[in-house]
Amino acid sequence: MKVKLALAAALLSATFFASAASAKTFVYCSEGSPEGFDPGLYTAGTTFDASGHPIYSRLLEFEPGTTKPVAGLAESWEISEDGTVYTFKLRSGVKFQTTDFFTPTRELNADDIVFSIGRQIKTDDPWHQYVPGTSWEYAAGMGFPDLIKSIEKVDDLTVKFTLNRPEAPFLANLAMPFASIMSKEYADSLDAAGKKEQLNQMPVGTGPFTFVGYQQDAVIRYKKNADYWGPAPKIDDLVFAITTDASVRYQKLKAGECHLMPYPNAADVKSMKDDPNLTVLEQEGLNVAYMAYNTTQAPFDKVEVRKALNKAINKQAIVDAVFQGMATPAKNPIPPTMWSYNNAIEDDAYDLDAAKKMLEEAGVKDLSMKVWAMPVSRPYMLNARRAAEIIQDDFAKIGVKVEIVSYEWAEYLERSKDKNRDGAAILGWTGDNGDPDNFLDTLLGCDAVGGNNRAQWCNEEFNSLVKKAKTTADQEERTQLYEEAQVVFKREAPWATLDHSLSIVPMRKGVTGFTQSPLGDFTFEAVDISE
């Protein structure tokens, strides 16, 4: 069942704002539709922006504008000397949201933490497969089922995590949207009513905004959570106006039909900066775009073939055409702004003659393949189809025929995980916690095969390096291990690394309080408007 909300066309018009004189309504022209409203099930930033950030809270939160985890629903915590036991003290008096479809009878307690994380890692949990085909992609990709030995309720306001090994980024991981805390009471009521699937459609959390309704592929509405445990939001109503075309988002922004938009076309940025009615924020993105070969399928199971194709890609042409210089070609799977980036690695030079020769030596002739192009703009790839067309032209020069394919965003994400997927898929990543592990293990570790690891690449040498790096808190030792892992990655070439981009956020002049996140999140609990 989808929650439907009838909305007049005036919702997104300039007159809408004038009619809201007694209440502040903030409209965000989002770039796509959420896959659902249970953030534990997904990994896409579009979904996290629509679910994890407005509706839910976590044990820890990232300090605005940083990658530093700070107190959230947990007001304090202790870590055992061996780094395997984490004991969290919860805030008292935290209330779950009251909605048209649920009225809570109790406040947040340890049962909610045990439920929210436990269902993602325990295969015998009755909520583990409440959505058919559920993979709990983030928890699985980060190795949580093997990492977490137990989650125990000590008392109503104390919860204890016992790990099977030390895990350096564990606190930062718990601040990520997939670790959002749900209401066990609400889940139990849905179970009793035989409506478990509504947990992913009609959400209830402890975040700054309460869910009102969703008209699929059109609009999501929220209202201020009057019982929010943190500083009260300054706006009364929040609207996500789903607008997939960047040019249309820009037109709406100029017309005053929305207050802020993500992922502008590179060609529009100069005019945005020249517009006296707009403010444009800009910072280095903690991101990477890549094209993942399916390394289990011939001929992409041969490293020589992958390296040859990489040599045929003119990455500078992609940066120039798609970003108009607001990006740099990528050589590593982590961005250069991240600690442990191995700058000593040399990229595969763009060399069509060498690429053609390598394919011949690998015995590959008349290769036809698919290149998958994302249907949405993301910070790391503003126009995947244009990038795919450049790759298509480059590959044609070495005798490789390319068919470009795409799907609706949620379907694209699901299909691209398939271990039998053909060809190579363009995707990317914006770091979710500021730790190299969030790229190297989450996207390329063996645990992530069939999920975030779209290359289906399980290399034991690489995997042992990144797993070892997680078990020590010594950043110097971790850096050395991650640098070695990047050498293995470059040698084996499961991806064609494409670019690292700037993050550009245009908004109306009257918007205050928005903080650009290095993690690429769009959150609105602190925003205000004065138009």
Solvent accessible surface area in square Angstrom, and as a share of the most:
residue,aa,sasa,rsa
1,M,126,0.56
2,K,93,0.39
3,V,26,0.15
4,K,138,0.59
5,L,41,0.20
6,A,104,0.81
7,L,47,0.23
8,A,75,0.58
9,A,101,0.78
10,A,52,0.41
11,L,15,0.07
12,L,45,0.23
13,S,33,0.21
14,A,55,0.42
15,T,94,0.54
16,F,33,0.14
17,F,49,0.20
18,A,81,0.63
19,S,92,0.59
20,A,23,0.18
21,A,100,0.77
22,S,118,0.76
23,A,32,0.25
24,K,81,0.34
25,T,7,0.04
26,F,0,0.00
27,V,0,0.00
28,Y,1,0.00
29,C,0,0.00
30,S,4,0.02
31,E,2,0.01
32,G,4,0.04
33,S,19,0.12
34,P,13,0.08
35,E,38,0.17
36,G,7,0.07
37,F,6,0.02
38,D,0,0.00
39,P,0,0.00
40,G,1,0.01
41,L,16,0.08
42,Y,34,0.13
43,T,16,0.09
44,A,9,0.07
45,G,27,0.26
46,T,5,0.03
47,T,0,0.00
48,F,4,0.02
49,D,6,0.03
50,A,2,0.01
51,S,0,0.00
52,G,0,0.00
53,H,22,0.10
54,P,8,0.05
55,I,0,0.00
56,Y,1,0.01
57,S,2,0.01
58,R,9,0.03
59,L,2,0.01
60,L,0,0.00
61,E,38,0.17
62,F,34,0.14
63,E,67,0.30
64,P,102,0.64
65,G,34,0.32
66,T,49,0.29
67,T,48,0.28
68,K,120,0.51
69,P,38,0.24
70,V,43,0.24
71,A,35,0.27
72,G,0,0.00
73,L,0,0.00
74,A,0,0.00
75,E,95,0.43
76,S,52,0.33
77,W,73,0.26
78,E,132,0.59
79,I,81,0.41
80,S,41,0.27
81,E,190,0.85
82,D,93,0.48
83,G,16,0.15
84,T,23,0.13
85,V,42,0.24
86,Y,13,0.05
87,T,32,0.19
88,F,0,0.00
89,K,94,0.40
90,L,3,0.02
91,R,69,0.25
92,S,84,0.54
93,G,42,0.41
94,V,1,0.01
95,K,96,0.41
96,F,4,0.02
97,Q,0,0.00
98,T,70,0.41
99,T,15,0.08
100,D,152,0.79
101,F,61,0.25
102,F,22,0.09
103,T,92,0.53
104,P,26,0.16
105,T,118,0.68
106,R,73,0.26
107,E,79,0.36
108,L,5,0.03
109,N,18,0.09
110,A,0,0.00
111,D,44,0.23
112,D,0,0.00
113,I,0,0.00
114,V,38,0.22
115,F,15,0.06
116,S,0,0.00
117,I,2,0.01
118,G,2,0.02
119,R,0,0.00
120,Q,4,0.02
121,I,19,0.10
122,K,82,0.35
123,T,118,0.68
124,D,125,0.65
125,D,30,0.15
126,P,100,0.63
127,W,10,0.03
128,H,24,0.11
129,Q,102,0.45
130,Y,20,0.08
131,V,37,0.21
132,P,127,0.80
133,G,68,0.65
134,T,15,0.09
135,S,55,0.35
136,W,2,0.01
137,E,10,0.05
138,Y,0,0.00
139,A,0,0.00
140,A,38,0.30
141,G,1,0.01
142,M,1,0.00
143,G,2,0.02
144,F,1,0.00
145,P,60,0.38
146,D,92,0.47
147,L,0,0.00
148,I,8,0.04
149,K,141,0.60
150,S,33,0.21
151,I,11,0.06
152,E,75,0.34
153,K,83,0.35
154,V,86,0.49
155,D,67,0.35
156,D,78,0.40
157,L,60,0.30
158,T,5,0.03
159,V,0,0.00
160,K,60,0.26
161,F,0,0.00
162,T,26,0.15
163,L,5,0.03
164,N,86,0.44
165,R,60,0.22
166,P,50,0.32
167,E,3,0.01
168,A,40,0.31
169,P,4,0.03
170,F,0,0.00
171,L,35,0.17
172,A,13,0.10
173,N,0,0.00
174,L,1,0.01
175,A,3,0.03
176,M,0,0.00
177,P,6,0.04
178,F,2,0.01
179,A,2,0.01
180,S,1,0.01
181,I,1,0.00
182,M,1,0.00
183,S,1,0.00
184,K,70,0.30
185,E,39,0.18
186,Y,3,0.01
187,A,0,0.00
188,D,64,0.33
189,S,48,0.31
190,L,13,0.06
191,D,63,0.32
192,A,94,0.73
193,A,63,0.49
194,G,62,0.60
195,K,93,0.39
196,K,45,0.19
197,E,70,0.31
198,Q,19,0.09
199,L,2,0.01
200,N,16,0.08
201,Q,33,0.14
202,M,24,0.11
203,P,0,0.00
204,V,2,0.01
205,G,0,0.00
206,T,0,0.00
207,G,0,0.00
208,P,5,0.03
209,F,1,0.00
210,T,4,0.02
211,F,5,0.02
212,V,58,0.34
213,G,0,0.00
214,Y,13,0.05
215,Q,67,0.30
216,Q,84,0.37
217,D,87,0.45
218,A,33,0.25
219,V,4,0.02
220,I,1,0.01
221,R,60,0.22
222,Y,1,0.00
223,K,92,0.39
224,K,70,0.30
225,N,7,0.04
226,A,99,0.77
227,D,62,0.32
228,Y,38,0.14
229,W,67,0.23
230,G,17,0.16
231,P,119,0.75
232,A,76,0.59
233,P,4,0.02
234,K,116,0.49
235,I,0,0.00
236,D,47,0.24
237,D,29,0.15
238,L,0,0.00
239,V,0,0.00
240,F,3,0.01
241,A,1,0.00
242,I,17,0.09
243,T,9,0.05
244,T,82,0.47
245,D,74,0.38
246,A,8,0.06
247,S,52,0.33
248,V,68,0.39
249,R,0,0.00
250,Y,14,0.05
251,Q,100,0.45
252,K,34,0.14
253,L,0,0.00
254,K,86,0.36
255,A,57,0.44
256,G,14,0.14
257,E,46,0.21
258,C,0,0.00
259,H,4,0.02
260,L,0,0.00
261,M,0,0.00
262,P,0,0.00
263,Y,13,0.05
264,P,5,0.03
265,N,46,0.23
266,A,10,0.08
267,A,67,0.52
268,D,29,0.15
269,V,6,0.04
270,K,147,0.62
271,S,54,0.35
272,M,0,0.00
273,K,109,0.46
274,D,94,0.49
275,D,27,0.14
276,P,108,0.68
277,N,79,0.41
278,L,6,0.03
279,T,41,0.24
280,V,30,0.17
281,L,47,0.23
282,E,82,0.37
283,Q,53,0.24
284,E,110,0.50
285,G,7,0.07
286,L,18,0.09
287,N,1,0.01
288,V,0,0.00
289,A,0,0.00
290,Y,4,0.02
291,M,0,0.00
292,A,0,0.00
293,Y,0,0.00
294,N,0,0.00
295,T,16,0.09
296,T,78,0.45
297,Q,59,0.26
298,A,83,0.65
299,P,26,0.16
300,F,9,0.04
301,D,74,0.39
302,K,89,0.38
303,V,43,0.25
304,E,88,0.40
305,V,0,0.00
306,R,9,0.03
307,K,41,0.17
308,A,0,0.00
309,L,0,0.00
310,N,14,0.07
311,K,42,0.18
312,A,0,0.00
313,I,4,0.02
314,N,41,0.21
315,K,27,0.12
316,Q,91,0.40
317,A,30,0.23
318,I,1,0.00
319,V,1,0.01
320,D,74,0.38
321,A,45,0.35
322,V,9,0.05
323,F,3,0.01
324,Q,110,0.49
325,G,49,0.47
326,M,34,0.15
327,A,9,0.07
328,T,76,0.44
329,P,56,0.35
330,A,1,0.00
331,K,37,0.16
332,N,0,0.00
333,P,0,0.00
334,I,0,0.00
335,P,0,0.00
336,P,69,0.43
337,T,77,0.45
338,M,10,0.04
339,W,73,0.26
340,S,9,0.06
341,Y,40,0.15
342,N,16,0.08
343,N,110,0.56
344,A,91,0.71
345,I,17,0.09
346,E,149,0.67
347,D,53,0.27
348,D,25,0.13
349,A,63,0.49
350,Y,94,0.36
351,D,59,0.30
352,L,48,0.24
353,D,114,0.59
354,A,29,0.22
355,A,0,0.00
356,K,86,0.37
357,K,122,0.51
358,M,48,0.22
359,L,8,0.04
360,E,104,0.46
361,E,124,0.56
362,A,16,0.12
363,G,61,0.59
364,V,21,0.12
365,K,165,0.70
366,D,135,0.70
367,L,22,0.11
368,S,75,0.49
369,M,12,0.06
370,K,67,0.28
371,V,0,0.00
372,W,13,0.04
373,A,1,0.01
374,M,7,0.03
375,P,59,0.37
376,V,13,0.07
377,S,11,0.07
378,R,15,0.06
379,P,9,0.05
380,Y,12,0.05
381,M,0,0.00
382,L,24,0.12
383,N,72,0.37
384,A,2,0.02
385,R,111,0.41
386,R,95,0.35
387,A,0,0.00
388,A,0,0.00
389,E,60,0.27
390,I,16,0.08
391,I,0,0.00
392,Q,57,0.25
393,D,83,0.43
394,D,6,0.03
395,F,0,0.00
396,A,66,0.51
397,K,112,0.48
398,I,9,0.05
399,G,53,0.51
400,V,3,0.02
401,K,149,0.63
402,V,11,0.06
403,E,95,0.42
404,I,28,0.14
405,V,22,0.13
406,S,41,0.26
407,Y,62,0.24
408,E,100,0.45
409,W,14,0.05
410,A,35,0.27
411,E,67,0.30
412,Y,0,0.00
413,L,16,0.08
414,E,105,0.47
415,R,108,0.39
416,S,0,0.00
417,K,24,0.10
418,D,71,0.37
419,K,112,0.48
420,N,116,0.60
421,R,7,0.03
422,D,62,0.32
423,G,4,0.04
424,A,0,0.00
425,A,0,0.00
426,I,0,0.00
427,L,7,0.03
428,G,7,0.07
429,W,22,0.08
430,T,24,0.14
431,G,0,0.00
432,D,16,0.08
433,N,5,0.02
434,G,16,0.15
435,D,15,0.08
436,P,0,0.00
437,D,1,0.00
438,N,0,0.00
439,F,0,0.00
440,L,0,0.00
441,D,0,0.00
442,T,0,0.00
443,L,1,0.01
444,L,1,0.01
445,G,0,0.00
446,C,28,0.17
447,D,57,0.30
448,A,2,0.02
449,V,40,0.23
450,G,27,0.26
451,G,8,0.08
452,N,1,0.00
453,N,0,0.00
454,R,10,0.04
455,A,0,0.00
456,Q,6,0.03
457,W,15,0.05
458,C,68,0.41
459,N,29,0.15
460,E,123,0.55
461,E,85,0.38
462,F,1,0.00
463,N,20,0.10
464,S,66,0.42
465,L,25,0.12
466,V,0,0.00
467,K,42,0.18
468,K,113,0.48
469,A,0,0.00
470,K,0,0.00
471,T,49,0.29
472,T,27,0.16
473,A,97,0.75
474,D,75,0.39
475,Q,97,0.43
476,E,145,0.65
477,E,70,0.31
478,R,13,0.05
479,T,33,0.19
480,Q,110,0.49
481,L,15,0.07
482,Y,0,0.00
483,E,60,0.27
484,E,71,0.32
485,A,0,0.00
486,Q,0,0.00
487,V,75,0.43
488,V,5,0.03
489,F,3,0.01
490,K,23,0.10
491,R,115,0.42
492,E,34,0.15
493,A,3,0.02
494,P,0,0.00
495,W,4,0.01
496,A,3,0.02
497,T,5,0.03
498,L,0,0.00
499,D,0,0.00
500,H,12,0.05
501,S,2,0.01
502,L,44,0.22
503,S,16,0.10
504,I,16,0.08
505,V,3,0.01
506,P,0,0.00
507,M,13,0.06
508,R,34,0.13
509,K,117,0.49
510,G,12,0.12
511,V,9,0.05
512,T,75,0.44
513,G,43,0.41
514,F,19,0.08
515,T,68,0.39
516,Q,23,0.10
517,S,18,0.11
518,P,30,0.19
519,L,6,0.03
520,G,22,0.21
521,D,27,0.14
522,F,9,0.04
523,T,43,0.25
524,F,6,0.03
525,E,62,0.28
526,A,51,0.39
527,V,1,0.00
528,D,31,0.16
529,I,21,0.10
530,S,89,0.57
531,E,134,0.60
